[in-house]
């Protein structure tokens, strides 16, 4: 039997040597892109099929693997494949009202990414969104695979909100909200509703959802003729908003927390792996440096642990 070896000095031989040295094997393109937070695997597979993703200047093929040193072009941005051995990072951010959950805003409004710490070789991905008038918990992660899994409806990761309701609400209406109502984009319901005080016509409730459609909490209450005058997310899956965490500040989760979050959505641990980093000269907007004022604010306050036992007070 004849054995064909790579030509000496060829790219193939170089990659085999790198794999032996780093212990990291080539990975499927869509998996690495999803982990980098560039989209869900299904959406990325569609883009690859349509020829919208390039590897080293050539249209990618579905199922193709990439190795350290390869260059990927996606939606006008250039990325390089590197080996990542540092653990993934995860933050709980207490979003104030008035901030938008986007990397840049055409209207110049502040974004939730403005106050986050700068990271090298990765970018922050927001797990779910909060509209400009909603405050509370935003989970930020560098683990794109985790973010996509936690947001996917099939995993039914619950979200809990504290709501202040203006208007009268009856027991029959609450039962209807739990059973389900028809909204413009289909049926919806709260999986749980718990009264948490207040006066008549201005009551507080804690409600739970198993999905995250646009303004769904507000629209559900509006279907019963009442208005949400204040809305705050206090939990996402296993992570509660810590009581000590002030508006506009963040708290870092531990590697153990990260492991639990991955297990909750059926994901295994993350070993040393390949990852994408923005090519020099094409800095990703999520990696932009924060202002000196934001840096000074972060330096003055350091959080390490996450309160996983009690929800934040609605006040």
Secondary structure, DSSP 8 states (H G I E B T S, - for coil): -------TT-HHHHHHHHHHHH----EEHHHHHHHTTS--HHHHHHHHHTT-EEETTEE--TT-EE-TT-EEEETTEEEEEEEE-S---EEEEEE-TT-BSSS--TT---BTTTTS---SS---EEES---TT-EEEEEEES-HHHHHHHH-GGG---EEEEEEEES---HHHHHHHHH-EEETTEEE--SEEEEEEEETTEEEEEEEESS--TTHHHHHHHTTT-EEEEEEEEEETTEE--TT--TT-EEE--HHHHHHHHHHTT-----SEEEEEE-TTS--GGG----HHHHHHHHH--------SS-----
